[in-house]
Amino acid sequence: MSNPFDPLRAQLLGAAESLADGPAALPEILAGIVDDVDHALREPLEIFPVCHHSPSSALAMLRRLREKQPRVIYLELCEDLQPLLTELRNCRLPVALQAFAAELDGFPAESAPLSVIAPITEASAEYQAIAYALDTPGVELVLVDRSTDHVFQWQPDLGGHAEATEPEEDLHGDAVGVEIGDLRPRFAELEEHLLHHGRVRHWSEWWDQYVEQPLAGADHETYRQVMTLVGSLFRRLAPHDTRRYASDEDRERYMWTRIREHLAATGADPADCLYVCGAFHAASRLPEVGSAPGTPDFAITPRTATTWLYGLIPSSHSAIEAQFGLAPGSVSIAAATWRKQLTRFRLKPFRLDGQKGGRLPAPVAGTGPITDHLTGYLAGPPALDGLDEEELRGWCVDIVRLARSNGYLASTADAIAVFETSILLAGMRGRARPTPYDFQDAAVTCIEKDSVPGRRDVQRLCEILLGGDRIGQVGYAAMPPLARDVYDRLAPLELNLQQRSIQRALLDLAARPELAACSQLLWMLRYLLPDQAVRPIMGSRRLGEKHIQESWDLDLGRHQRTLIELGYEGVTVEQVLEQRLRRDAWDPKATAATALKAVENSMLFLRSPRLTDELGVRAVELLSAERTVDDAPHVLRRIRRLLGHYRSTTPVLPSWCERFVREGYAHYCTLLPTAFVDEETGVRQVGAMLGFLFSMESLALSLGCDRTQLEIAVRQSHPEVPAKIALLWAARNQLGDLSLAELRERVDGLLGNPLVVPAFPQYVSGFVQALDPVPRLAPFVVETLSKAFGQLPDPVLLPWLPNLITTLKQQAAELVPVLTREAGRTFPGALPAIDSWTAPWVARQSAPAVPARTASAGPVGAFLAAQPATTDAVAGLLGCPGEWTVAADAAGSAGPAVLLTGFPDTAAAVAALIGA
């Protein structure tokens, strides 16, 4: 029996023989691609090869569906996405089908979360098949590709999600993209060769010129044979020893196994079925491929125990381009081409939102006998459209208008130049009519100058003109329960939250108390969603605060994806927030500061005492297990805030707070000597430890802690770094072991030692950090800073000043107001007073020595002289040391009677009060 493709095969083999210097495998490749086409056409179940987001594929699918009216459509798409398809009628395309898994069972935990997306656009063959199947009674749609679980089972390096440059709006996140008909050369040499000889810049432009435009008006058989031929060519030239090629072959075995299972289970006639797959897969010659009975099946491994969640997320043309490595603007151009071809051929596409079945032509039983359509197609030139001057003229006028509105100095002359240049470029590239890509290049050449005056360049303006970056939207009914609950609870704001623009919400909580629930929800969304989705303009949420007015900028319309994915974690926002807080607190890398942050957030957002106590107990456990003090500043700041809130709102402290103070006091006392000498522990961390010990001391002692433990820890500390030495001196002063006079004497000694002067700024930094644990040292720190500015030489002082400023800003910002207030009390408040002002420490040094005073006569003086310890301690703290001398006549003085006689007013007043 003669084969209709024998003449074409002989012609190609003759061409291969004439190319004697060509590759040895050339005859096999040329004959093989014809055999692949012949093999695909002889399959009883009609194979319909497509390319993703291809207008010619969508047009061919539209014609074939109206002609054949298949009863079963097998579609190359993840089989577990089937329930989502009915929800497409509630959306505005483009959208993406998504499978999402946050908790993994059978995959590495560090790879979580896993996400797979399959974008759907109107200008795609699969959407036409879906719309036809869902809205036509008696038609069954079956997804036959591997499940999303198998996508990651067959991807060993789970750590790598799809590596792609993310679009301006991160609509797809880091999901792995799944598309139908990925027709692109598998190695760079072939693609570079095609682009060079096709005189185009990128693959999307080559495909549009040599495949899309010629096939737009082709009949079904021509389209089918050409697409299979292209798929076979790329398949045979692709490297066969790659993981991707092996995965593609397994996918083909998987899909045909599912098809045969369905045919056997339903008894469907293959002649009434249609198999929609990528052209790359249509040319498969594997033994497991085919619908004939007895074809060997592929052993499908079971899915893992991972629970997958499914939903629809918004997509956009730019997101699809970035996800799949397409040229910017190519999907928008494809959409514009689709609309133009529909008008040209007067076709009505299938649409889920409006088409509900309807009268169609009588069905065709199947395809006719196989005939050769390739020879004529390959031998003759493509039948391209001629120049459409009206369309090109409209583009040129509109691009000049857009350019002027975006700051370009464009005029009518530029429109004429773009028109002529477009025709010139098309002629240079061998095209009968300028394509949108020629028009883009001409517009950039003629309009764009040295700089871009606005936010958009000319190429971006061309994309907007040719259709723009259309962004889809998921309808309310297709959202998960959490997202619908959010929209319902925010309804009192009376805003269109699905609008893709920023909505300003004004909440007058005093006049409308019912908006308090909206405020609470907005603060929870602020915690869970990205910063730009929900942003407070006026108002804050802190412990103990209560606002009567709030203002918000809401941009939920452009952050639908994150809101929808939030619905994969729970049914309500409160449930998701509780899960997040627990996950943070029980994370293997969690610290006590992390748990305290979770405690504070639970009090702010959930107001659940049970959850707060659990998180607090977890914070105590983490603090006891820590072996470093890196988070000591965060622990101190958060526990102070929590204790202050509890003391002002509750009669007694929660038990976990008391445990935290006890454990923290003992914990930091134990680690204090090591932290002082450890080079990796910073001064701020040591200062925070001392701040915890000194500020919590009274509470810790009342809870049973021993102050001796702190004294021993300080005495065992022997730092070597100047800043830590200053901290130790401040701690000893707080404990009464080092008087202020002795501290001042040590500082003066440092300034007087030439060997120590270069390191003196580090001592000052330590004293500044000591303001937190020992705030009463503020006058002394101001004095020390003043002495440093006055006495340090310029080579030491000038390089230190920038370091001091950055240190105060980054590590001690809360201490700057303390220094500022103390400096305001110390220095004069008016400029003229500076001339006559003398620093207190200078005045104290220049004052004459105070002579030893004689203790006042009488019993009081004698008693103080006999018990001088208390008076000496007070004098030492005040910096006024003195000597004791008892008056010679102290024993024989008249005693208190002399005092009362000399000053009778007090005695008279007391007598008047008691009526004596």
Secondary structure, 3 states (H helix, E strand, C coil): CCCCCHHHHHHHHHHHHHCCCCCCCHHHHHHHHHHHHHHHHCCCCEEEEECCCCHHHHHHHHHHHHHHCCCEEEEEEEHHHHHHHHHHHHCECCEEEEEEECCCCCCCHHHCCEEEEEEECCCCHHHHHHHHHHHCCCCEEEEEECCHHHHHHCCCCCCCCCCCCCCCCCCCCCCEECCCCCCCCCCHHHHHHHHHHHCCCCHHHHHHHHHHHHHCCCCHHHHHHHHHHHHHHHHHHCCCCCHHHHHHHHHHHHHHHHHHHHHHHHCCCHHHEEEEEEHHHHCCCCCCCCCCCCCCCCCCCCCCCCCCEEEEEECEHHHHHHHHCCCCCHHHHHHHHHHHHHHHHCCCCCCCCCCCCCCCCCCCCCCCCCCCCHHHHHHCCCCCCCCCHHHHHHHHHHHHHHHHHCCCCCCHHHHHHHHHHHHHHHHHCCCCCCCHHHHHHHHHHHHCCCCCCCCCCHHHHHHHHCCCCCECECCHHHCCHHHHHHHHHCHHHCCCCCCCCCEEEEEECCCCHHHHHHHHHHHHHHHHCCCCCEEEEECCCCCCCCCCEEEEEECHHHHHHHHHHHCCCCCCHHHHHHHHHHHHHCCCCCCHHHHHHHHHHHHHHHCCHHHHHHHHHHHHHHHHHCCCCCCHHHHHHHHHHHHHHHHHHCCCCCHHHHHHHHHHHHHHHHHHHHHHHCCCCCHHHHHHHHHHHHHCHHHHHHCCCCHHHHHHHHHCCCCCCHHHHHHHHHHHHHCCCCCHHHHHHHHHHHHCCCCCHHHHHHHHHHHHHCCCCCHHHHHHHHHHHHHHHHHCCHHHHHHHHHHHHHHHHHHCHHHHHHHHHHHHHHCCCCCHHHCCCCCHHHHHHHCCCCCCCEECCCHHHHHHHHCCHHHHHHHHHHCCCCCCEECCCCCCCCCHHHHHHHCCHHHHHHHHHHCC
